[in-house]
Amino acid sequence: MEKVIPDQLTVLGHPQRLAVFRLLMRRYPDHVPAGELATALGIKPSTMSSYLSALEQADLIAQERAGTSRLYAVHMQTVQQMFSYLLVDCCRGRPEICLPFSTGKIPMSDRKFSVLFICTGNSARSIFAESILRKFAGDLFNAYSAGTTPRSELNPFALEVLTAKGHDVSVLRAKHVSEFTGPDAPQIDFIFTVCDQAANEECPPWQGQALSGHWGMPDPVKAVGTDAEKALAFQHAYGALKRRIDAFAALPMNSLDQISLQSAVDEIGRTRTEEQV
């Protein structure tokens, strides 16, 4: 172990290898194609291959095959062992001096928890999520959404679905994530990415320790066919998000510690979207 850990830290000491590792950590438990990683980080495929090989040799990631594609994911057991070793060796078994958060129960207060849903364009999926949480659990949560490159207008099919389901669309607008990073921004407790591209992008850091989850799903905006077929894709996206948000809102926040809550959030994200319609 004493030799393995320094080798792993050496591998992670390279800025671009670290960027690959961080991206896979954000996408965990997803298995991500090498080509998608290369595109997301702007790295040549041949160079990405060498980075993935180094991370795999250090046992920090693992690969699986899907047809002719190679998919990569963090080898979480190894990563946990590395972190555990650092806590014991460097922190002398005193996580309270090394971790910036408590592993105890989340303190309840009179304020509502705030949830931010991030997408790329903030025109459909994240708007759906914001609207659903506000309507069905607005007494427990403040709901927000934003985009990394927001469109100027909300998608008309999305607005049609929301209007038909009784949502107030007058309060909706496309927003940039920067609105939630300034000194006057609300404190965010939960951050969810609801499209694969948003999870791959380097989003601005948030102050504090917001719990995060990746709830990726197909983009209804990319649906092709007749207007009826396109509208059906938006109905599917709405239904998938409704199921996930219902499960999230039902979590016993006052009885789960942060680790258990993060695990529950991750499990909700693993649910197949096809089963949620």
C-alpha positions in Angstrom: 0.0 0.0 0.0 2.8 2.4 0.9 4.2 2.1 -2.7 0.8 2.0 -4.4 -0.5 5.2 -3.0 2.5 7.4 -4.1 2.2 5.8 -7.6 -1.5 6.7 -7.8 -0.8 10.3 -6.6 2.0 10.6 -9.2 -0.5 9.6 -11.9 -3.0 12.1 -10.7 -0.3 14.7 -10.5 -0.5 15.3 -14.2 -3.1 18.0 -14.9 -4.8 16.4 -17.8 -4.8 12.9 -16.3 -6.4 14.6 -13.2 -9.0 16.2 -15.4 -9.9 12.8 -16.8 -10.2 11.4 -13.4 -12.3 14.3 -12.1 -14.6 13.9 -15.0 -15.1 10.2 -14.4 -15.7 10.9 -10.7 -18.4 13.4 -11.6 -19.9 10.8 -14.0 -19.7 7.9 -11.5 -21.3 5.3 -11.7 -21.6 5.8 -15.4 -19.2 4.0 -17.8 -18.1 6.7 -20.4 -16.8 6.0 -23.9 -13.2 7.2 -24.5 -14.3 9.3 -27.4 -16.8 11.2 -25.2 -14.1 11.9 -22.7 -11.7 13.1 -25.4 -14.4 15.4 -26.9 -15.5 16.8 -23.5 -11.9 17.7 -22.5 -10.6 18.7 -25.9 -7.9 16.0 -25.8 -6.7 14.1 -28.9 -7.9 10.4 -29.0 -4.3 9.1 -29.0 -3.4 11.2 -26.0 -6.6 10.3 -24.2 -5.7 6.6 -24.7 -2.4 7.1 -23.0 -4.0 8.9 -20.1 -6.6 6.2 -19.6 -4.0 3.6 -19.8 -2.0 5.3 -17.0 -5.1 5.6 -14.8 -6.0 2.0 -15.5 -2.5 0.8 -14.6 -2.8 2.7 -11.3 -6.1 0.8 -10.8 -7.9 4.2 -10.4 -10.3 3.4 -13.3 -11.6 0.2 -14.9 -12.9 -0.5 -18.4 -15.6 -2.6 -19.9 -16.4 -3.4 -23.6 -19.7 -2.7 -25.3 -19.4 -4.0 -28.8 -16.3 -2.3 -30.3 -16.4 0.5 -27.7 -14.4 0.8 -24.5 -16.2 2.3 -21.6 -14.4 3.7 -18.6 -15.5 4.3 -15.0 -13.8 5.1 -11.7 -12.7 2.0 -9.7 -14.4 3.3 -6.6 -13.1 0.6 -4.3 -9.5 1.6 -5.1 -10.3 5.3 -4.8 -11.9 4.8 -1.4 -8.8 2.8 -0.2 -6.6 5.7 -1.4 -8.7 8.3 0.4 -8.9 6.1 3.5 -5.1 5.7 3.6 -4.6 9.4 3.3 -7.1 10.1 6.2 -5.4 7.6 8.4 -1.8 8.4 7.5 -2.0 12.2 6.9 -4.9 13.1 9.2 -4.0 10.5 11.9 -7.5 9.1 11.8 -9.0 12.5 12.5 -11.3 13.3 9.5 -12.7 16.3 11.3 -9.5 18.2 10.6 -9.2 17.1 6.9 -12.7 16.9 5.6 -14.6 20.2 5.0 -17.9 18.7 5.8 -19.5 16.6 8.6 -20.5 13.0 8.0 -23.3 13.4 10.5 -26.9 14.2 9.9 -27.7 17.2 7.8 -28.9 19.9 10.2 -32.5 20.7 9.7 -33.6 24.3 10.0 -36.6 26.5 9.3 -35.3 27.3 5.8 -36.1 25.2 2.8 -33.4 23.2 1.0 -32.4 24.8 -2.3 -32.0 22.6 -5.4 -30.3 23.6 -8.7 -30.8 21.6 -11.9 -28.2 22.2 -14.5 -28.5 21.5 -18.3 -26.7 22.9 -21.3 -29.4 25.0 -22.8 -31.8 25.4 -19.9 -34.7 25.2 -22.3 -36.3 21.8 -21.6 -35.0 19.1 -19.1 -33.7 21.4 -16.4 -36.8 23.6 -16.8 -39.0 20.6 -16.4 -37.1 19.6 -13.3 -37.4 23.1 -11.8 -41.1 23.2 -12.5 -41.9 19.7 -11.2 -40.1 20.2 -7.9 -41.7 23.6 -7.4 -45.2 22.3 -8.0 -45.1 19.0 -6.2 -42.6 19.7 -3.3 -42.4 23.5 -3.2 -43.2 23.4 0.5 -39.9 21.6 1.1 -37.6 22.9 -1.5 -36.6 26.0 -3.4 -36.3 25.0 -7.1 -33.9 26.6 -9.6 -32.5 25.7 -13.0 -29.7 27.1 -15.1 -27.6 26.3 -18.2 -24.0 26.3 -19.0 -24.8 27.9 -22.4 -28.5 28.8 -22.1 -30.7 29.4 -25.1 -32.4 32.7 -25.4 -35.9 31.2 -25.4 -37.5 28.2 -23.8 -38.4 25.3 -26.0 -42.0 25.6 -27.2 -42.7 21.9 -26.9 -41.5 22.1 -23.3 -43.7 25.0 -22.5 -46.6 23.2 -24.1 -46.1 20.1 -21.9 -45.8 22.2 -18.7 -48.9 24.3 -19.5 -50.9 21.2 -20.2 -49.9 19.7 -16.8 -50.9 22.8 -14.9 -47.5 24.4 -14.3 -47.0 28.2 -14.0 -44.7 29.0 -16.9 -44.8 32.7 -16.3 -42.0 32.4 -13.7 -39.7 30.5 -16.1 -36.7 31.9 -18.1 -33.4 30.6 -19.3 -30.6 31.4 -16.9 -26.8 31.1 -16.9 -25.1 29.1 -14.0 -23.2 32.3 -13.1 -26.4 33.7 -11.6 -25.9 31.1 -8.8 -22.3 31.7 -8.0 -22.2 35.4 -7.0 -22.3 36.8 -3.4 -26.0 37.5 -3.7 -26.9 34.0 -5.0 -29.0 31.6 -2.9 -27.2 28.9 -0.9 -27.5 25.7 -2.9 -27.9 22.4 -1.1 -28.3 20.0 -4.0 -27.0 20.3 -7.6 -28.3 17.9 -10.3 -27.1 17.7 -13.9 -29.9 16.4 -16.1 -28.0 15.9 -19.4 -24.8 14.2 -20.2 -23.2 17.2 -21.8 -23.7 19.3 -18.7 -22.0 16.6 -16.5 -19.0 16.7 -18.9 -18.5 20.4 -18.7 -16.4 22.2 -16.1 -19.1 23.9 -14.1 -18.3 26.8 -11.7 -17.5 25.8 -8.1 -20.1 26.4 -5.4 -19.3 27.7 -2.0 -20.2 25.1 0.7 -20.7 21.4 0.2 -23.7 21.0 -2.0 -24.6 17.4 -2.6 -24.6 16.5 -6.3 -26.1 14.0 -8.6 -26.0 13.1 -12.3 -29.5 12.4 -13.6 -28.7 12.3 -17.3 -31.3 11.4 -19.9 -31.9 11.7 -23.7 -32.3 15.3 -25.0 -35.9 15.7 -26.3 -34.8 18.8 -28.2 -32.9 16.4 -30.5 -35.9 14.3 -31.3 -36.8 14.0 -35.0 -39.9 13.2 -36.9 -43.4 14.7 -36.9 -44.5 17.3 -34.4 -46.4 14.5 -32.6 -43.3 12.4 -32.3 -41.3 15.3 -31.0 -44.0 16.2 -28.5 -43.9 12.5 -27.3 -40.2 12.8 -26.6 -40.9 15.8 -24.4 -43.6 13.9 -22.6 -41.2 11.0 -22.0 -38.6 13.4 -20.6 -41.1 15.0 -18.3 -42.3 11.6 -17.0 -38.7 10.4 -16.4 -37.9 13.5 -14.3 -41.2 13.4 -12.4 -40.4 9.9 -11.2 -36.9 10.9 -10.1 -38.0 14.0 -8.4 -40.8 12.2 -6.6 -38.3 9.7 -5.3 -35.9 12.5 -4.2 -38.6 14.5 -2.5 -39.7 11.4 -0.5 -36.2 10.9 1.0 -36.2 11.2 4.8 -33.8 14.2 4.9 -33.9 14.5 8.7 -32.8 10.8 9.3 -30.1 10.4 6.7 -26.4 11.3 7.1 -24.7 12.9 4.2 -23.1 9.7 3.0 -26.4 7.9 3.0 -28.2 10.8 1.3 -25.5 10.9 -1.4 -25.9 7.2 -2.0 -29.7 7.6 -2.3 -29.3 10.4 -4.8 -26.9 8.3 -6.8 -29.3 5.4 -6.8 -32.1 7.6 -8.1 -29.8 8.6 -10.9 -29.2 5.0 -11.9 -32.8 4.4 -12.6 -33.4 3.7 -16.3 -35.3 6.6 -17.9 -37.3 4.2 -20.1 -38.8 2.7 -17.0 -39.8 6.1 -15.6 -42.2 7.1 -18.4 
